[in-house]
Each structure stands twice: as C-alpha cells, then as structure tokens.
C-alpha cells in the first residue's frame, strides 16, 4: 500500500510560482530591473486573490503591491521622470518592498514545512 502525504494527495502544496516570484522581486530590484519586477508582483497579487493555497497571504500581497505601486506611480506622474524606474526609486522603497517579499517567502516556507 502506498503512503499518502498531505502535500501530494490533497493538492495543498505551496505553489512554486509564488515562492519563485517572491524571491525574484528583491533580486530584480537590487539588480536594477525594477520595471520587470511588476511581473512577479502581479503574479503574487493575482495568486493571493485566486489561488486557495496562498489566500492567507492576501494582506501581504496587498501590502507588497501597494509598496511597489507607490514609486511606480510617482515615477510615471513626474514631469521629468528618470530614464528608468530603477534610477528613480528611493532606496527606502527598495528596502520596504524587499522586506514585504521576504515576509511572503518566510510565510510560504513555514507553511510548506508544517505540512
């Protein structure tokens, strides 16, 4: 008889896209690819709203999205914006966004370890 584990049999395993996206956000911001970081931010937001496996992360996803959207909107609305968002984003925002992504990573890994 085959052993049944909670992660594989119920389909409640932490989605890999959420973990990879949360790791990619600070890497992209620090690597000066801040505009590309919109993709993993949106993946986490949409995943938290639609995927039942990471629904408990809704508040963290909303915070992450708000923190990312603030410098993006400021950059877009400036009369003389920098050539890229990476050059215009304040380092404090990079730190706050990275901290929110780190909180999501820790939450995902703790949920993964408890199963």
N, C-alpha and C positions, 0 to 999 in steps of 0.2 A: 504494500500500500504506500502511496506517495505522500510525503509530508506536505502539509499545506502551510504556507507562510502568509501572514497578513498582507504583506506588501504586494505579492503577486496574485493572490487569489481574489482579493476584493477590488483591485484596481485603485486602491487609495494611495498608491505610491506618489511621492513628491515628483511633480513634473520636472523633467530635466531642463526644459526651456526656461523655466522660472529661475532656476539656480544659475544657469549659464548667463541669462540676461542680467541678473543681479551682480554677478561677478564682472561682466563686461562693462557695466556703467562706469565704475571708478577707473577702470583701465582706459576706457575711451576718453574720459575727461582729463585724466593726467597725461595721456598720450596726445593731447591737443586735437582730438576728434570729437569735440563737444556736440556738433550738429548731428553726427552719426549716432550719438548716444540716444537720440529720440526714439530709435527703433527698439532697443531693449526696454526703455522706459514705458513705451506704449504696450509692448508685449506683457510686461508685468501688470500694468493697469487693466488691460483687457482680460488677461488671465485671472486676475483677482475678482473681476466682476462676473466672469462667465464660468470659470473652472471651479467646481466644488472642492477640489483638492487643495486649493490655495485661497479659498474665500476668507479664512481668518486673517489674511494679510491685507484686507481691503483698506484698512486705515493707514497701514504703512505704505501701500501703493498710492493712495491718495496724497499722502504727505510727500512721497518721492516725486510724484507728478507735479504737484504744486511748487516744490522747490526747484525742479528743473524748468518749469514753465515761466517762473518769475524772471530769471535772466534772459530767457529766450524772448519774452515779450518786450523787456526793456531794450534789448538789442534791436529788435525789429522796429520798435517805435522811435528810436533815436533819429534825430535829423542828420547826424553824421556818424553812422554806425561803423565799427571796425570791419575789416575785410572778412572776419570770421567770428563766430561766437566764441571760439576758444581764446581769441585775443581780447575779447570784451568782457568775459565772465570774471567776476571777482573771485579771488581765491577762497573767500569765506563760503561762497555758494558751492564751490567745488568740494570743500570740506563737509558742508551740510548734506549735499547730495550723496557723497560717498558714505557718510555716516548712516543715512537712511537706507542706502543699498546694503551696507554691512548689517544693519538690523534685520533686513529681509533675509540675507544669507544665513545669519545665526538662527533665525526662526525656522527657516526651511531645514537646516541641518539638525536642529533639535527635534523637529517633528519627524524627520527621517530616522533619527537614532532611537526615538521612542517607539517605533513600530516594529 
